């Protein structure tokens, strides 16, 4: 599946999310970050961390600059996040 199609797929159901009751949101496998960036823009009070294990994808995701959005190169199998 190409990146464009992943974003379009996610975009079809992202309006059904109500993330307003969450403080921190973790996007695992964010690829180039377009969907997470859209959600970060919709929910400016929430803090988003988006990870992918491919540095090249995170490098492309860095184009999205929001105060409540952070991109990291990490492997989901070694996560150590506590909320």
C-alpha positions as CSV (number, residue, x, y, z in Angstrom):
1,X,0.0,0.0,0.0
2,X,1.4,3.4,-0.9
3,X,1.7,6.2,1.6
4,X,-0.9,8.3,-0.2
5,X,-3.4,5.4,0.1
6,X,-2.6,4.9,3.8
7,X,-3.4,8.6,4.4
8,X,-6.6,8.5,2.4
9,X,-7.7,5.4,4.2
10,X,-7.0,7.0,7.6
11,X,-8.6,10.2,6.5
12,X,-11.9,8.4,5.8
13,X,-12.4,7.5,9.5
14,X,-10.4,10.2,11.4
15,X,-13.5,12.4,11.7
16,X,-15.1,9.6,13.8
17,X,-12.4,10.0,16.5
18,X,-13.1,12.1,19.6
19,X,-9.7,12.5,21.2
20,X,-10.7,15.4,23.4
21,X,-10.7,13.3,26.6
22,X,-7.1,12.1,26.0
23,X,-4.0,14.1,27.0
24,X,-1.4,12.1,25.1
25,X,-1.8,10.2,21.9
26,X,0.8,7.8,20.5
27,X,0.8,7.0,16.8
28,X,2.8,3.8,16.2
29,X,3.9,3.4,12.6
30,X,3.2,6.9,11.5
31,X,5.1,6.6,8.3
32,X,5.4,10.2,6.9
33,X,3.1,11.7,9.5
34,X,0.3,13.2,7.5
35,X,-2.6,11.6,9.4
36,X,-1.1,12.4,12.8
37,X,-0.4,15.9,11.7
38,X,-4.1,16.3,10.7
39,X,-5.2,15.1,14.1
40,X,-2.7,17.3,15.9
41,X,-4.2,20.3,14.0
42,X,-7.7,19.2,15.0
43,X,-6.8,18.7,18.6
44,X,-4.4,21.5,19.7
45,X,-4.8,20.7,23.4
46,X,-3.6,17.1,23.1
47,X,0.0,16.1,22.8
48,X,0.9,13.7,19.9
49,X,3.9,11.5,19.7
50,X,4.3,9.8,16.3
51,X,6.9,7.0,15.9
52,X,8.2,4.9,13.0
53,X,11.2,2.6,12.8
54,X,12.3,4.0,9.5
55,X,14.5,7.2,9.8
56,X,13.7,8.2,6.2
57,X,9.9,8.3,7.0
58,X,10.5,10.4,10.2
59,X,12.7,12.7,8.2
60,X,9.8,13.3,5.7
61,X,7.3,13.7,8.6
62,X,9.4,16.5,10.1
63,X,7.8,18.8,7.5
64,X,4.8,19.0,9.9
65,X,5.6,21.5,12.6
66,X,3.1,21.8,15.4
67,X,3.8,22.6,19.0
68,X,1.7,19.6,20.1
69,X,3.3,17.1,17.7
70,X,6.6,15.2,18.0
71,X,8.1,12.7,15.6
72,X,10.6,10.1,16.7
73,X,12.5,7.2,15.2
74,X,11.7,4.2,17.4
75,X,10.9,0.6,17.3
76,X,7.4,-0.3,18.6
77,X,8.8,-3.5,20.1
78,X,11.1,-1.6,22.5
79,X,8.7,1.2,23.6
80,X,8.9,2.4,27.1
81,X,6.1,5.0,27.4
82,X,4.2,5.4,30.7
83,X,1.1,7.6,31.0
